[in-house]
Amino acid sequence: MFASGRLGVSFSHGRALGERPSDSEVALTRPHRSHRRWLAVAGALAVIAAALIVHIDDWTRDFVSYEAVIAADSGDSRLAPLVSDRPADDLALALRWAAFRIPDWELVGESTDGNTTLVLFVRTKRLLRLKDDIAIRIEDRGGRRVVTGESRSRLHIGDLGRNPRNLHRILTELRSVLEGADVPRESDRS
């Protein structure tokens, strides 16, 4: 039998209207500890799902692709090659400096072969310590240098947009360094 009390509808079980329920009756109306845990887990999963939805930039590629490229035909205007009149050595120094400014990036190698300078980085994700390999090429094409590159997840599953964001971030930092916002000094060379 139901009765209306101060807190809404409750079981009367022979109590007078307005009488407080016993502790055993209250325990029946509260969620059990295991239910509260499941509610906490469901809430955490909902927060994670919402964070993923917010971070996905391109629904057609982010679940299936594990790599991205800086190229004229990349399909993303943010990943267009950078063209500069500066010497390749200056661009390589600016690139190393730009990567130094980005947290969780590490320079792992640099080589020059003819007209191409290759600079290699590894980005380690903070949470799961997963790694992305980033290779940036500076190609000498006559009087100009063209900066292209690629970013690839070591786990060959969808990157949720992380690799295009890696490349966009390094291009943004490189442009900032080249525009003189934070130009490296000779004493900063490693």
C-alpha positions as CSV (number, residue, x, y, z in Angstrom):
1,M,0.0,0.0,0.0
2,F,1.4,3.5,-0.9
3,A,1.2,6.6,1.2
4,S,2.3,10.1,0.5
5,G,4.9,11.4,2.9
6,R,7.2,14.4,3.2
7,L,9.7,12.9,0.7
8,G,7.2,11.7,-1.8
9,V,5.7,8.3,-2.2
10,S,6.8,5.5,0.2
11,F,5.6,2.1,1.4
12,S,3.4,2.5,4.5
13,H,3.6,-1.1,5.8
14,G,1.2,-0.3,8.5
15,R,2.8,2.9,9.7
16,A,0.8,6.0,10.5
17,L,1.0,8.7,8.0
18,G,4.1,10.9,8.7
19,E,5.8,8.3,10.8
20,R,9.5,7.7,10.0
21,P,10.3,4.4,8.2
22,S,12.6,1.9,9.9
23,D,16.2,1.4,8.9
24,S,15.4,-1.8,7.0
25,E,12.7,0.0,5.0
26,V,15.1,2.8,4.1
27,A,17.7,0.2,3.0
28,L,15.2,-1.2,0.6
29,T,14.9,2.2,-1.1
30,R,18.6,3.0,-1.4
31,P,20.7,1.6,-4.2
32,H,22.9,-1.2,-3.1
33,R,26.7,-0.6,-3.1
34,S,27.3,-2.7,-6.2
35,H,24.6,-0.7,-8.0
36,R,26.3,2.5,-7.0
37,R,29.6,1.1,-8.4
38,W,27.9,0.3,-11.7
39,L,26.4,3.7,-11.8
40,A,29.9,5.2,-11.2
41,V,31.3,3.0,-14.0
42,A,28.5,4.0,-16.3
43,G,29.1,7.7,-15.5
44,A,32.8,7.4,-16.2
45,L,32.2,5.6,-19.5
46,A,29.7,8.4,-20.5
47,V,32.4,11.0,-19.8
48,I,34.9,9.1,-21.8
49,A,32.5,8.7,-24.7
50,A,31.7,12.4,-24.6
51,A,35.4,13.3,-24.6
52,L,35.9,11.1,-27.7
53,I,33.1,12.6,-29.5
54,V,34.4,16.1,-28.9
55,H,38.0,15.2,-30.1
56,I,37.0,13.5,-33.3
57,D,37.6,15.8,-36.2
58,D,36.8,13.7,-39.3
59,W,34.4,10.8,-38.7
60,T,35.2,9.2,-42.1
61,R,38.9,8.6,-41.2
62,D,39.5,8.8,-37.4
63,F,38.2,5.3,-36.6
64,V,39.9,3.5,-39.5
65,S,43.1,5.3,-40.3
66,Y,46.3,5.2,-38.2
67,E,48.4,7.6,-40.2
68,A,48.3,11.1,-41.7
69,V,50.5,13.0,-44.2
70,I,51.5,16.6,-45.0
71,A,50.8,16.7,-48.7
72,A,49.1,18.9,-51.2
73,D,46.5,16.2,-51.8
74,S,46.0,15.3,-48.1
75,G,42.4,16.5,-48.2
76,D,42.9,18.7,-45.1
77,S,43.8,22.3,-45.7
78,R,45.6,22.4,-42.3
79,L,48.1,19.8,-43.6
80,A,49.3,21.6,-46.7
81,P,53.0,21.5,-47.3
82,L,55.0,24.5,-46.0
83,V,57.1,26.3,-48.6
84,S,60.1,28.5,-47.6
85,D,63.0,30.3,-49.1
86,R,65.2,29.7,-46.1
87,P,68.1,27.2,-46.3
88,A,67.4,23.6,-45.3
89,D,69.8,23.8,-42.3
90,D,67.8,26.8,-40.9
91,L,64.5,25.0,-41.4
92,A,65.9,21.9,-39.7
93,L,67.0,24.0,-36.7
94,A,63.6,25.7,-36.6
95,L,61.9,22.4,-36.8
96,R,63.9,20.9,-33.9
97,W,63.1,24.1,-31.9
98,A,59.4,23.9,-32.7
99,A,59.3,20.2,-31.6
100,F,61.2,21.1,-28.4
101,R,58.4,23.5,-27.5
102,I,55.7,20.7,-27.8
103,P,55.3,18.6,-24.6
104,D,55.8,14.8,-25.0
105,W,57.8,15.1,-28.3
106,E,61.3,13.7,-28.6
107,L,63.8,14.1,-31.4
108,V,65.1,10.6,-32.3
109,G,67.1,11.2,-35.4
110,E,68.1,13.4,-38.3
111,S,69.7,12.6,-41.6
112,T,70.5,14.4,-44.9
113,D,70.6,12.5,-48.2
114,G,71.2,14.7,-51.2
115,N,68.5,17.3,-51.4
116,T,66.4,15.9,-48.6
117,T,66.7,16.3,-44.8
118,L,64.7,13.9,-42.7
119,V,63.9,14.7,-39.0
120,L,62.3,12.0,-36.9
121,F,60.3,12.5,-33.7
122,V,58.3,10.3,-31.3
123,R,55.3,11.6,-29.5
124,T,54.4,9.6,-26.4
125,K,50.8,9.9,-25.2
126,R,50.5,10.8,-21.5
127,L,47.8,8.5,-20.4
128,L,48.6,5.1,-21.9
129,R,52.2,5.8,-23.0
130,L,51.3,4.9,-26.6
131,K,53.7,6.2,-29.2
132,D,53.4,8.0,-32.6
133,D,56.2,8.2,-35.1
134,I,56.5,11.5,-36.9
135,A,58.8,11.9,-39.9
136,I,59.3,15.5,-41.3
137,R,61.1,15.9,-44.7
138,I,62.6,19.1,-45.9
139,E,63.1,18.8,-49.6
140,D,65.2,21.2,-51.7
141,R,63.3,22.0,-54.9
142,G,65.4,24.5,-56.8
143,G,65.3,27.9,-54.9
144,R,62.7,26.7,-52.4
145,R,62.4,24.2,-49.6
146,V,59.2,22.2,-49.1
147,V,58.3,20.7,-45.7
148,T,56.3,17.5,-45.9
149,G,55.9,14.7,-43.5
150,E,53.8,11.9,-42.0
151,S,52.6,10.8,-38.6
152,R,51.8,7.1,-37.8
153,S,50.6,5.4,-34.7
154,R,52.5,2.3,-33.7
155,L,49.2,0.5,-32.9
156,H,47.7,-0.1,-36.3
157,I,44.1,0.9,-35.2
158,G,42.1,4.1,-35.7
159,D,43.9,7.1,-34.2
160,L,40.8,9.2,-33.4
161,G,42.4,12.1,-35.2
162,R,45.7,12.2,-33.2
163,N,48.0,11.9,-36.2
164,P,46.5,14.9,-38.1
165,R,46.6,16.9,-34.9
166,N,50.3,15.9,-34.5
167,L,51.2,17.3,-37.9
168,H,49.0,20.4,-37.5
169,R,50.7,21.1,-34.2
170,I,54.2,20.8,-35.6
171,L,53.3,23.0,-38.6
172,T,51.8,25.6,-36.4
173,E,54.8,25.7,-34.1
174,L,57.2,25.7,-37.1
175,R,55.4,28.7,-38.6
176,S,55.5,30.5,-35.3
177,V,59.3,29.9,-35.0
178,L,59.8,31.0,-38.7
179,E,57.7,34.2,-38.1
180,G,60.2,35.2,-35.4
181,A,57.9,34.7,-32.4
182,D,60.5,32.5,-30.8
183,V,63.6,32.3,-32.9
184,P,66.4,30.0,-31.6
185,R,69.8,31.4,-30.9
186,E,73.1,29.8,-31.9
187,S,73.7,28.9,-28.2
188,D,70.4,26.8,-28.3
189,R,71.7,24.5,-30.9
190,S,72.0,20.9,-29.7
